[in-house]
Amino acid sequence: MYRKDWIAKWAQYSPEKVALEESESGRQVTYAELNRRANFLATWITDDLGLVKGDRLMVLAEHCIEYVALFSCAQKTGIILVPVNYRLAPSEVDYLFRDSDPRALIVEEKFQQLTGALSSNVPQEFLERMPAGMKEVYNSAELEEDDPVFILYTSGSTGFPKGAMYTHKMLLWNSVNTSQSLEITNDDHTINCMPPFHTGGWNVLLTPMLHRGASVGLMKKFDPERVLQLIDEENSNLFMGVPTMLKMMAESPNFHDCSLASIRYFIVGGEALPLSVINLWHERGVKIRQGYGLTEVGPNITSLHQEHAEQKIGSIGVPNFYVEYAILDDENQPVSKGEVGEFCLKGPMVTPGYWRNPEASKKSIVNGYFYTGDLVKEDADGFLYVVDRKKCMFISGGENVYPAEVERVLRELPAVDEAAVVGVEDEKWGEVGKAYLSIRPGMEAKEDNVRRHCQAKLAGFKVPKYIEFMIEIPKNGSGKIDRKKLSS
């Protein structure tokens, strides 16, 4: 059996150490206080709400002390947290609700409109009204290492999201890999402004820092000027952001005035950071570590050491310590160095599969390897480079966007015959969506109507920025939409 209650351990080792501080409210909790709070909530969740090990608890909230206390409850009780994106449309939230089948729902009051049309009733509590109290001891449940601690939803290449099961074993080994690679100690501090519905908001730095007994500042929303201010005020050593964040921080009026003397380096993920932006930060004395990860594996899989940031521009670095990998061709044979193949990953940080979706699990995990769908190559020095995405996903401001999901919504319009969505370059967001639509004979569609339909059905970052009407969408020789022609 598996008992790993990180917060309880640090409540013993460093009870007066500040574990969390909220940027907006200034509230702080020590590890002892966070543990007592989580013990109290764990009792409430099991005794009053009636949840037991394996039950799902869906949460719609921004990052806060209470949310992290719920994570500690998951380690204590074996319940499964289902963080939901509060930027989604109500119909999208309902799909995740029906798929995860939670026993209870916790919602921040300002997001209650997203739960008004759920397809069934379960106990629903407002985050702000959860009972507050302290309890010294909670008898933690016995868990298996492959029990999920999270179900993290990723946009699906089939048009519907899939729930990646994130287990206690994954949590542990991702933390070990991250601490080893980034040399995290209990003296470190970070500012976390990644949202809690992403694995990045939990598992890039927050949970590895909690595992090491370090301190974390929580921000509900990213504010470039405020982040720069807090790094100096809190003497932060590490900071993780997506490229859009680092570009916005470099454009901030405070960029040349802040000290940044405490920072060891920034960690960047989601997409490649342009050399021009890397150089801006290097001129300020901040080193950049780029990496690669995904919800289903890690997420901290590779890391490009800051000393190689310029020499190996565009590289995602080398695999972290306990990561096995293979680069395979279409016949599942290893390719030679310099040749392109699919990036396949193996190790204790690989998901056991997708929630209630054995077909997708079987397709993605073969002989213990997770097939990422990303095409990579390895240079003579062992550094890896992402060449292309085997799937059609693009990344907008750090958010994964799957064209099939957007296309499904576009085809709901009676006038739309065919729809194709591709990612195009954008100065602010890295990539944004461009939709190509062919219209049924005798019908018409206006751009404003198409955009309003998407806004009602999709999260804002998924709504195409550009819409182009075509007589016919180009096809390749097999009759499939020719996305390369659309992208050219």
N, C-alpha and C positions, 0 to 999 in steps of 0.2 A: 504494500500500500504506500501511498505517496502523501506525505504531509509537508507542505512548503508554504509557510505563512511568513512572507518576507517582512511585513510591517511589524508583526509581533516580535520577530527576532531583533529588529533594530530598536524596538521599544525597550528591549532588554539591554542591548549593547550601548545605545546612545539615546536615552529617553528624552533628554532636553535639546537634542539637535533639531533645528527647524527642518521639517520635511518639505512643506509646501507653503507658498505665499501667493495670494491672488493679487495680480497687478491692479485691477480696478478697485477692489475694496480694501486692499491692504491687510486682509485677514491672514493670519499665520497659524499653522499647527505644527507642533513637534511630533516626532515619531510616537512618543507615548500617547499624546492626545489623539493622533490619527488612529492608533490602534484601539484605544478605548471607544472612540466614535464608531469605528468599523465593527467592533464587538457588539455594540448596542444595536446598530443597524442590522447585523447578521441575525440577532435574536428577533428583531421586528420582522425581518423578511421571512424567517422560517416559522415563527410562532404565530404572528398576526396575519401575514399574507399567505402562509401555508406552502411556501416554495420548498422544494427538496432538491437534493443533488440531481443535476441534469435538467432541471426546469430552466426555461429561458426567461430572462428579465430584460425587456426592451426599454431603451433609454433614449429620449430625445432631449438633449441638453448640451449647452456649451461646457467647456472644461471648467471645473471648479473643485473645491475641496471635497464636497459631497460625492462628486462623480468618482474621484480617486478612492474615496472610502468605499464606494460600491465595488470597485475593483478588488480592494482588500477583502470585502465580503465574499467575492467570487472565489478567492483563494482559501477562505475559511470554510465555506459552505458547499462548494461544488456547483453552485448555480452558474448559468452561462449568461454573460452579458451580451446583449445585442445592441450595439451603438448604431443609431440611425441618423442619417444625414438630414439635418433640419432645413437644408436648402431644397429638398425634394418637393414635388407636388403632392397633394393629399392622396391621389390615386397611386403614386409610387410608394408612399409610406404604407398604404393599405396592402400592396403586393408583398412588401417585406413582412408585414404583420401576419398575413395569411401563410407565408412560407415558413417563418420561424416559429409560429404558433406559441407565443409567449404566455406564461401563466399570469404575468402582471406587467404593468406599463408605468414608467416614471417619466414625467414630462415637465420641462421647464414651462412656466405659465405662459410666456410669450409665444410658445410654439403650440399651444393647445388647439389652434385652428387646424393643424395638420392631422389631428386624431379625431375630428368630429364625424368623419364618414367611414370609420373603420367597420369592417364587415361583421364583427362580432364583439361581444362585451367581455372584458376582463377587468379585474381590479385596476383602477387608474389612480395614481397618486401624483400630486404636484411636487416637484423637487424641493421647492421652497417650503413646503408644508410637511415634509418628512419629519417624523419625530426626532427630536434632538436629545441626546443623552450620552452618558459615558458608562462603560462596563469594563471592569478590570480583566475578566477572563471569558473566553469563549472556547468551548471544546470543539476544535476544528474537525471537519469531516475527514474520513479516509478516502483518498482519491487515487485513481489510476493516472499515470503520467500522460496517457493519451486522452484523458477526459478534456473536453473543450473548456476554456476559460472565456473565450469570445466566439461569437459568430460575426465575421466581418464581411460585409457585402461588397462585392465588386461588380461593376457594370458588366453585363454578359455579352459575349460575342454573338449569342443567339438572339439578342434583343431583350433578354430578361436578366436581372441580377442573379448572381450565384453567391451563396453564403459559404465562405471559406471557414472551416473549423480551425480555430487557433487554440492549440492545446497547452496544458501546463508544461509539457516537455519542450514544446517550441519556445514558450516564454523563457524557460531556464536557459536553453542553449543559445537562443538569440542574445540573451543578456551576457552569457559567457563570451560569445564571439565579439559582441560590441565592446565589452569592457577590455578584452584582450587587444582588440584593434585600436581603440581610441584611448587606451590607458586611463580609464575612468577610476577615480578613487573617491572615498567618502568625503574628501575635502572639496570636491567639485560642485559647481553650480551651473545650471542652464536656465534659459528662458524658453518655455514651451508655448508656441503660438500656433502649432499645428492642431487642426480640429480633431475632436475625439471620435469621429466616425471614420477616420482613416487609421490604418495600422501605423502610419507615421506619427499620429497624435498620441499613440501609446508606446509603440515598440521601437522607434528609432532611438529616442533618448529617455523618455519618461520612465518606462519600466526598468531599463538597465540602470538608470540613476537610482531608482528606489531600491533595486537589488543590491546596489553598492552602498546604500545609506547616505547618498549625496542629497543635495537640496535642489528643488525645482520651483521656479516662478511660473505661475500659470497665467496666460493671457487668453481672454475669451475670443478676441479678434486681433488679427495682425494689423499693427500700426507701425510703419517704418520708423518714424521719429521717436515713438515711445520705446520701441525695442532698443534703439541706439542709446537712449537715455537710461533704460533699465540695465543694460549690459554694464555701463559704468557704475551706476548706483549699487548694483548687487555684486559687482566684481565677478561677473560670469566668466567661466573658462571655456565653455563650449556653446555653440549655437547651431541648430539645424534649421535649414529653410530650403524651399524650392527656388529655382533660379529667378522666378518673377519677384520673389521677396527680396533677394539680394540685389537685384537691379533697382527695385524701388528704394531700398535703403541707401544705395549708392547715389541715387538722385535726390535724396532728402537734404533739406537745408542744413541739417545737423551733421551731415556726413563728415565734413572737414573740421568740425568743432569738438566732436566727442573724442575721448581718449582711446578707448578700446585696448588699453594696456594689459588688462587681465586675460584677454582671449588667447587661448592656445591655437585654436583654429575653428573655422566654420565647416560644418558638414553639409554637403549639397547633394540632393537626390531628385529624382523625378524626370530629369532630362539633363543634357549636357549644358554646362555654363560656358558662355562664349569667353574666349581668351581676353577680349577687351574688358569684360567685367572682372575676370580673375585679376588682371593687371591693376585695375582700380583698387581692389582690396589689398593686393600685395603692396601697392604704394602706401597704403595706410598701415602696413605692418601686420595685416591679417592673412594668415595662410588658409588655403582652401583645400578641403578633402572631398573629392567627389566619390560617389559610390553608386551601387546598383542594388535594387531589392524589389520585392513584390509581396503582396498581401499573403499569398499562399506559401511563401518560403522566406523565412527569416523574420523580418524583412531586410536585415543588414547582411548582405551576401558578399559584396566586394567593396574594396576601399582603395582609392588612389592616394597614396601618401602625399602629404602637402609638398614634400621636396620634389615630387615628380609632376606637379601641377602644370608646369609650362613645358617640360621636356616631353611629356606624354599627353598633350592636350587632346581632348576627345575620348581618352581612355576611361573606363570604369574601374581601372586598377586591377588588383589581383584578388582571388577569393580569400575570405576570412578564414580563421584558423581551422574550424571544424566543418568546413564545407567541401563536399566532393562535387566534381562537375565533369561533364563530357560535352563535347561539341560534335554533333552528329549530323550526317546527311539524311536525305529522304529515305535511305535504306537502313537507317539506324546504325551506320558505321561511322567510326571516328574520322574526322577530317584532319588533314595535315595542318601544321602551323601556317598561318597566313590565308588559309582557305575559310570560306564562310559555311557555317552550319548552325543548327538550332542549339541554343543554350539549355542544357539539361542539368538539373541539380539534385543532389542526394545528401542526406544527413539527418540528424535529429531535429532539425528546424523545418522539416518539410511537413506540410499539412497532411493529415490522413485522408482528406477529401473534402467534398462540398456537402453541405447540410442537405440531407434527404435528396441527393442527386447522384446516385451511383453511376449513372451513365457518363456524366461530366467528369466524375472522379476517375473512372476507368480510362477515359480518353486522355486525361492529363497526367496520370501517374502510371508509368510502365516500368516494371522491374525495379521499383523503388525510386526511380528517377522522375522528377517533375519536369514535364516538357513546357518550357516557359512561353514558347511561341516567338521568342526573340532570336534574331539571327545575329551571331557574333563571329568575330575572328580573334585569333591570338597571335601576337607578334613574337619575334624571336626571343624577347626577354620575358615572355610569360604574361604580358599585359593584355587585357581584354578590351575589345571595342565593340559596341553595339552598331551593327551595320544597318539594320532595318527591323521592322516589326513584321513577323510572319503574319500576324493578324493585322487588322486595319486600324487598331486603336491609335488615337493620338492623345497628346497631353496638353491640356489648356490650363495654364496657371497652376500646375501641379495636380490637376484633377484628370483622371482617366476618362476619356470619352470613347465609347464604342459606337461606330456609325450605325450598326444594325439596330441598336436601341432607338436612335433618333429616326432612322428610316422607317421603323415600324410605326412611330407616331405620325410621321409625315403621310404615310399611306392611309391613315385613317380619314384623311380629307377626301371627300367624294370625287373631287376634280383631279386628284393626283393619280396618275397611272403608274409611274415608276419614280423612285427616289434613290439618290446616291449622295452620301455625305463623305467628304474627305477633310483632312486637316490641312490648313494653309498657314503660312507664317504670319505672326502678328508681333508687333514691336513690344507690346505690353505683356501679353499672355503667353508668348512663345508660339502657340498654335491656337487657332480657333476653327470652328466648323464652317464649311461652305457646302450648301445643299444644292444639288442639281435636280430639277423636277421636270418630268414630262407630263403634260396635261391631256386628259381624255378628250377625244374629239367632241366638239360642240359644247364644251364646258370651259370655264375660266377660273383662275385663282389669282388673287392679288397678294403681293408680298406682305402687306400689313396683316392680312387675315391669316396667312401661313405662320407668321411670327407669333401672333397672339395665340394661335392654336398650340404651338410648341411651348410657349410660356405657361399655358394652363396645364400642360401635361408633363413638363420636364423641368429639372433643375436649371437655373439660369446659365450655368457654364456649359450645358449641353445644347442650348438653343443656338442654331447656326447664326453666325454673324452676317454671313452673306447668303443670298438666295438667288439662283439663276435658273430661268426657265429655258428649256430646250425642246425642240421638236422631237428629238430622240436621243436617249442617253447612249453613248458609245458602248459597244460590246466587243469582247475578244473572240477568238476563234471558237471557243466552246460555248459561246452564247452568254457568258457571264459579264457583268458590268466591268468595263475596263477602267479601273481606278487610276492606273498609271497615266492613262491618256487625260483623265480629268485633272490629275495633279500637275500635269506638265504645262 
